[in-house]
C-alpha cells in the first residue's frame, strides 16, 4: 500500500463498508486483498480499529484543512499516481474521503444549533447554490447569483414568487391554489409540477420537467397567453427583441445533470436536505424510526451519484438506506 496510512484507509467508504459488513462487494474485495497481501494485515487491523472505535472522527477536526484539499483534488478529476491508482475507483466512488470527514466534523461539532430555520420570505444564493423550502412545502433550488422572494399573501388564494436569475422549482400540489413564478413581464403558472426558469435582463427560458405549465406575458391589455408547455418542452424568449418565442425540446438527462452538478448542505435540517435530494434525483425518500427535525447535515457534492451522497449521509447519521424493489423510492432508517 505504499505510503497509504491507516487514518486514510479508515476514511475510505469501501473500507468502512468492509468493517461493518454493509456491502458484500466491498467485503469480498478487502478479504481478497488480505489474502493476496498478508504483509498488510497489521495496517488493515489498525485501520479497522480506527473505524470501529470512531477514533478517526477525533482526527477529523485536526485534519480538516488537508481533507478539504483532497476533496477539491479528487472532485476536479486529478488522476492518481503511484500505489494509489488501484484504489482510486473506491475513493472516487463515494464522493471522496474529505466529503465524509467534513460532513462528520460539521454534524458532530459540539454546540451546533439543530433548530430548523423558518422558511424565508426572500433568499439570495450569492456565490453558492442554495436549496430552500417554502411554507407550502414547494422546493426551490437557486443557482449562484439568483434571488427569489415570496409575493405578499403567499399561501392565501394563490402562491406567487418573484425570481431573478436561474432556479429550479418542484411545486407542491394544490389544485385550489396555482403556483406562479413572476419573471419580469412574464408569469409561469403551475399546479403541481417541476421546472427550471432562467430569467436574465433580456431573456427568459423555461424547461418543463414534469406536469404542465402555462407561460403568459403581462401587457397593457392584460395577460397574454404565450404557451402551454408539456414535459420536456423548452421555451426561449427574448424580452427586448420583437421576435416570436422559440419552442424546442430538451433531454431530461441534461436537466438531471444540471441539478446534481453541485449540491450543498450547510447545517441543513435533515427533512429539508432529503427534500432537496428528492428534487435533484427524482426519487422519493422515506425516513423511518427517527425524527428528522432533530438532525442536521452538512456536505458538498459535485456530480455525484445518489448512492454516493446517501453513503455519506447515512454514515454521518449512523443510519442505513434501502432501495425498494421497484427502485422508485429509498428508505432511510
N, C-alpha and C positions, 0 to 999 in steps of 0.2 A: 504493500500500500504506500510505499514511498514515504513522504512526509505527512501523510494524512493522519491527523491527530484524533484521539478518542473523542474530544469535545466536538470536533467537526462531524465525525461519524455519527455521534449521538443525536445530531440535528437533522440527519437525512430522513425524510418521510418513509422511504422504503425500509430503512433500518429500524425506525420506530415501529412500523407495522410488524416487522420480524420479531421484535422484542415482546410485543403484546399479542402476537399471533392473530392479527386482524386482517391479514391479506395473504392468501395461500401462495400466490406467485412470489411475493417478497420473502416469505418464509423459505420457500424452496430455493430461491436464489442464494440467500445467505447461508443456508445449510450446505448447499453445494460449494459455495466459496470456501467455507471452512474445511470441507473435505479435501479440496484441491490445494488449500494454502494453510496447513495446520500450524505453521510458524506464526500466523497472525492471531492465533487463539487468545493470547494474553490481551492484545489490543481489542479484540471483539468483546472479551469479558469485561474489560474496563469500560468500554462504551455502553454495554448493556447495563452496568451498574449505574452509570450516569442517567440513562433513560429511566430505569426502574425507580431510582431514588429521587429523581427530579433534580439532581444536582446541577444539570445543565441550565436550568432556569435561573439559578443563582448567578451563573456566569453571564447570563444574557445581558444584564444591565451594564456590566463592565465591558462587554464586547459588542455593545450595540452599534457603535460607530463603524467598526470593521464589518459587522453583519450587514449594515445598510449599504456599504461599499460593495460587498459581494452581491447584494440584491441587484444593484444597478448593473454590475458586470454581467451577471447571468441573464438578466432580462434584456440587455442590449444585444445579446447574441454573440458575445465574445467567445470564440472557440476555446475549449480547454486544452491544456498541454500536459505532456508527460503522463504520469501514472493516473492522473485524474480523468483521462479520456474515457476509460472504460466505465467510470462511474457517472459520467455526465448525464446519460439518459435518466438516471434516478434523481439527480439533482434538479435538472430542468423539469422533470415530470411533476413536481409538486410546488411550483412557483418560486422555489429557491429556499436555501437554508435560512437566509436572512428574513424572509417573509414570516416564517414561523417564529423566529426569535423575536422580531419586532412586535408581532401580534401578541405573543405571550407577555412581553415586557409591559405593553400597554394594558393588557387585560388584568394582570395581577399587580399592577402598581398600587401600593398602599394609598388609601385616602382618595381613590378615584371616585368621582361623582357618578353614580349609576342611575340618577333620576332622569327619565326620558324628557327630552325637551318638548315644549309645546309647539304645535305646528306654526310656522312663521307666516305672517301676513305678507311679507316680501322677502326675497332672498336673491343674492348675487353670488355667482360661482367664482368670481375674481380670477385667480390663476390656476385653480384646480377644479375638476369636475365635482359636482355636488348632487346628491340624491336627497329628495325631501318628500314628505307625505303630507297631503292636505287634510283638513278636518273630515272630509268625506271619504277618506282612505284612497283617493286617487294618488298615484305616484308620478313624480316628475324627476327626470334626470337632466340637470343643467350642464351644458358644455361650458368649457372655460370662457369666461368673459360674458356669459349670458346672465340675464336677470328676469325674474318673474314676480308679479305682485297680484294678490287677490283683489278683485274689484269689491267695492262696498256692497254689503248684503250677500256676500258669498254664502251659499248654503240655504238661502231662503227659497224663493221660487226658481232661482237659476244659480248656476255656478260659472263664474267668469273669472279669467285671469288675464293679465296683460303681459306679453312677452317681448323681450328684446334679445336677439341672439338665437342660439340653437338649443333646442330642448326636445326631449322625448317624453311623451305623455302616455301613461297607462290609466285610463279613466275607469273609476268605479261605476258600475252600472246603477242607473237610477232613471227609470223611464219618465218619471214626473218632472225631473229637473235636468234639462240639457246642460252639457259642459261646453263652454266656449273659450277659445283662445283668441284674444284680440292682438293682432299684429299690424300696427299701422292702420291703414284703412280697411283691412281685411278681418273677417271673422270666420274661424274654423269651428264648426259645431259638431258635437258627437254625443251619443248617449252612453254607451259603454264600449270602449274600443281602445286601440293603441296606435300611435302615430308619432312621426317626428316632424317638427316645424323648424325651419331656418328662416329667421326674419332679419334681414340686413337693411341698411338705409335705402337701397334701391331695388331690393329683390325679396321675393318670398318663395319658399319651396316647402311643399307638403308631401310626405311619404307615408302612405297608409299601410300599416302592418296587418291589422285585422279589424273587422267591423265595417262601419260605414261613416263617412263624414261629409258634410256639405261645406263648401267654401263660398263666402259671399263678400261683396265689397260695399262699404258704406259710401253712398253718393248723396248729392243734394236732393235727389228724388227719392231717397230711401235705400234700402238694401237691395243689391242686385245679385242674383244667383250666378256664380261663375261655373261651378262644377259640383256634381255629386260623385264622390270617389268610392271605389271598391278596393278590396285588398290587393296589394302590390302596385297600385296606381301611384304615379308621381306627377305632381303638378308644379310647374315653374312659371312664375310671374315676374315681369319687370315693372316695378312700381312707377317709375318716371317715364318709361317708354310707352308709346302708343302702339303696342304690339299685342296680338292675341296670346292667351296663355298656352303654354306648351305642355301637352299631356302625354306621358310615356309610362313605361313600367320599369320596375327595378327587381333585382333578385333579393329575396328575403335574407339570404346568407350575407349579403353586403351590409344590410342594416344590423343583423346579428353581430357581425364582426365589429361594427362601429360601437354598439352597446357594450361589448366586452373589451373594447380597446383599453380602457382604464377604469378600474373600479376602486374607489377609495372609501374606507370606513375610518372614522376618527372618533373613538369612544361612542360609536353609534349604538343606540338601543337595539337589542337583537331582533325584535319584531320588525323594526324599520330596515335593518340590514337584510333580513330574509325577504321583505317585500321588494327590495331593490334587486336581489338575486333572481327572484321570480320574474321581474320585468326584463332583466338583462338576458336571461337564458330561456325565457318562455316555458317555464315549468312551475308546477305547484309544489310548495314546500310546506309540510305539516310538522309542527312541533308538539311533542308528546312528553308528558311526565315532568315538566318543569315550567316555571313562569318566565317567559322571555323578557318581560319588562324589568326583571331584576338582573339581567345580563347585558353587558355591552361588549362591543367587538371593535378592534382596530386592525387595519391591514390595508395594503395597497397591492393591487394585482393588475398586470398588463397582459392582455391577450391570453389569459389562462382559461383552460377548460373548467367547466363547473366542478368536476370531480376534484380538481386540484385545489380550488377555493374551499370546497367542503372539507377536504382533508385538514387544511389549516384551521378552519372554523371549528370543526369538531375536536381537534386535538387540543386547542386552547381552552375549549369549554368542557373538556373531558366528557364528550358525548360521542355517539355513533350515528351514522346515517345509513339508510337503506333505500334502494331504488325499487319501486313497486314493479310487479311482474309485467305490467303493461307499459312500463317506462314513462308514464305520464306524470308521475309525481315522486317526491322524495320525502321520507320520514326521518326526522332528527329526534333522537331520544336519549 
